[in-house]
Amino acid sequence: MAEKQKVCVTGAGGFIASWLVKFLLSRGYTVHGTVRDPCDEKNDHLRKLDNAAKNLKLFKADLFDYEGLFSAIDGCSGVFHIASPVPFEGEELIKPALTGTKNVLEACTETKVQKVVVVSSIAAVVYNPKWPQDVAKDEDCWSDTQYLHSLEGYWPYYYLAKTLTEREALEWRKRNFAEVVTLCPSVTIGPRLQSRLNSSSLGLLKFIKGGIKSLLSDQLYLVDVRDVADALLLVYENREAKGRYICNSHSLHIDSLMEKLKNMYPKRNFPESFTEVKEKEVRPLSAEKLKNLGWKFRPLEETIDDSVVSFEVAGDLPKA
Ligand SMILES: NC(=O)c1ccc[n+]([C@@H]2O[C@H](COP(=O)([O-])OP(=O)(O)OC[C@H]3O[C@@H](n4cnc5c(N)ncnc54)[C@H](OP(=O)(O)O)[C@@H]3O)[C@@H](O)[C@H]2O)c1
């Protein structure tokens, strides 16, 4: 195999990043992964990946730690910036997300990185009440920060963090040499490589176990974690990739997901119904730009089934 480049992945031990690191190593890349604590056993799975012994180096770096990020990025031709606080509860996450993104982009400028892929979210796309209801939201649609400020709870802070950091990354592109592409995944589920539960996997687990009675929205947008990792590689390797990309495979109503789960697992007990059903129609969200680049995704049943097996193997869910 021809020698591949050296790339940096921030937050390498996380749910999405771990799959990306796995795919990068399998394709012959050398990977510099940043983690907050390389000695923490929660990152052990990274060292067990194929080719990790030879081609993976872990660097200690918090998002506030410019020197740590710089050391990991120095010598790399590309960077995948994935680290970002994802809420479990009301924690401060705008500051680390924004400072971290600025630190990563600054280090990329100093070290002359050629391409940066920043993981944003559909949270930076969909919260726009002015967008016409019958028109599919696409990459031209941005979440309205004023509207987000008006929402209650801690999740809107996460949506704000993703919107502000993605804007920062694309603005930075205009002033600098490196190409910047952003990827906006929808709610990401699927089998996990890391031992600890991440926020979106916990959401699906609670849904299956019956621990969720209502959601902020009953419109669901879902994508498989392996398809997100594929998309990250695609936008990185494809020279035509420009700007932002929505990465969503399945748009469905919460009731449809419940029906699907009941059909797939007739022996499991699911909640009868949700306490609040606000809207019956699912508003369209377009992933055409990414599909036009060649992106393909798995059927939802495969993602759900692999997630359930992953929960069972980890002991999160009893076998039915
Ligand atoms: N999962 C989804 O549904 C979804 C959807 C759209 C976008 N995203 C985005 O995808 C990215 C990865 O999320 P994920 O789902 O894979 O969740 P995750 O497993 O919780 O990954 C988040 C990563 O960020 C790191 N991190 C958080 N705060 C940090 C800090 N102050 N300094 C350094 N590292 C920090 C975490 O490190 P520790 O392990 O040390 O905490 C972890 O590696 C995030 O940018 C998220 O916004 C996720």
The ligand as a Tripos MOL2 file, in Angstrom:
@<TRIPOS>MOLECULE
LIG
   48    52     1     0     0
SMALL
NO_CHARGES

@<TRIPOS>ATOM
      1 N1        -23.5810   11.6120   18.6390 N.am      1 LIG1
      2 C1        -24.3830   12.4320   17.9830 C.2       1 LIG1
      3 O1        -25.6060   12.2180   17.8870 O.2       1 LIG1
      4 C2        -23.8010   13.6240   17.2680 C.ar      1 LIG1
      5 C3        -24.5640   14.2250   16.2570 C.ar      1 LIG1
      6 C4        -24.0360   15.3310   15.5940 C.ar      1 LIG1
      7 C5        -22.7970   15.8200   15.9320 C.ar      1 LIG1
      8 N2        -22.0790   15.2270   16.9420 N.ar      1 LIG1
      9 C6        -20.7620   15.7890   17.2410 C.3       1 LIG1
     10 O2        -19.8090   14.7620   17.0800 O.3       1 LIG1
     11 C7        -18.6970   14.9960   17.9340 C.3       1 LIG1
     12 C8        -18.4060   13.7390   18.7220 C.3       1 LIG1
     13 O3        -19.5310   13.4180   19.5150 O.3       1 LIG1
     14 P1        -19.8100   11.9150   20.0050 P.3       1 LIG1
     15 O4        -21.2280   11.6440   19.7710 O.co2     1 LIG1
     16 O5        -18.7840   11.0150   19.4640 O.co2     1 LIG1
     17 O6        -19.6840   12.0870   21.5880 O.3       1 LIG1
     18 P2        -18.5350   11.6840   22.6100 P.3       1 LIG1
     19 O7        -18.2540   10.2510   22.5330 O.co2     1 LIG1
     20 O8        -18.9900   12.2290   23.9260 O.co2     1 LIG1
     21 O9        -17.2940   12.4990   22.0840 O.3       1 LIG1
     22 C9        -16.9890   13.7930   22.4940 C.3       1 LIG1
     23 C10       -15.4920   13.9100   22.5430 C.3       1 LIG1
     24 O10       -15.1210   15.2570   22.8690 O.3       1 LIG1
     25 C11       -14.1650   15.2110   23.8980 C.3       1 LIG1
     26 N3        -14.2120   16.4160   24.7300 N.ar      1 LIG1
     27 C12       -15.2870   16.9630   25.3400 C.ar      1 LIG1
     28 N4        -14.9160   18.0580   26.0230 N.ar      1 LIG1
     29 C13       -13.5800   18.1970   25.8420 C.ar      1 LIG1
     30 C14       -12.6020   19.1160   26.3110 C.ar      1 LIG1
     31 N5        -12.9120   20.1540   27.1040 N.pl3     1 LIG1
     32 N6        -11.3170   18.9310   25.9220 N.ar      1 LIG1
     33 C15       -10.9770   17.9040   25.1260 C.ar      1 LIG1
     34 N7        -11.8430   16.9820   24.6600 N.ar      1 LIG1
     35 C16       -13.1310   17.1380   25.0170 C.ar      1 LIG1
     36 C17       -14.5120   13.9790   24.7170 C.3       1 LIG1
     37 O11       -13.4160   13.5810   25.4850 O.3       1 LIG1
     38 P3        -13.6100   12.7570   26.8510 P.3       1 LIG1
     39 O12       -13.8020   11.3300   26.4320 O.co2     1 LIG1
     40 O13       -12.3500   12.9980   27.5990 O.co2     1 LIG1
     41 O14       -14.8260   13.3150   27.5340 O.co2     1 LIG1
     42 C18       -14.8730   13.0030   23.6180 C.3       1 LIG1
     43 O15       -13.7300   12.4060   23.0810 O.3       1 LIG1
     44 C19       -19.0590   16.2180   18.7710 C.3       1 LIG1
     45 O16       -18.4920   17.3570   18.1470 O.3       1 LIG1
     46 C20       -20.5790   16.2710   18.6660 C.3       1 LIG1
     47 O17       -21.0650   17.5780   18.8380 O.3       1 LIG1
     48 C21       -22.5510   14.1390   17.6070 C.ar      1 LIG1
@<TRIPOS>BOND
     1     1     2 1
     2     2     3 2
     3     2     4 1
     4     4     5 ar
     5     4    48 ar
     6     5     6 ar
     7     6     7 ar
     8     7     8 ar
     9     8     9 1
    10     8    48 ar
    11     9    10 1
    12     9    46 1
    13    10    11 1
    14    11    12 1
    15    11    44 1
    16    12    13 1
    17    13    14 1
    18    14    15 2
    19    14    16 1
    20    14    17 1
    21    17    18 1
    22    18    19 2
    23    18    20 1
    24    18    21 1
    25    21    22 1
    26    22    23 1
    27    23    24 1
    28    23    42 1
    29    24    25 1
    30    25    26 1
    31    25    36 1
    32    26    27 ar
    33    26    35 ar
    34    27    28 ar
    35    28    29 ar
    36    29    30 ar
    37    29    35 ar
    38    30    31 1
    39    30    32 ar
    40    32    33 ar
    41    33    34 ar
    42    34    35 ar
    43    36    37 1
    44    36    42 1
    45    37    38 1
    46    38    39 2
    47    38    40 1
    48    38    41 1
    49    42    43 1
    50    44    45 1
    51    44    46 1
    52    46    47 1
@<TRIPOS>SUBSTRUCTURE
     1 LIG1         1 GROUP 0 **** ****
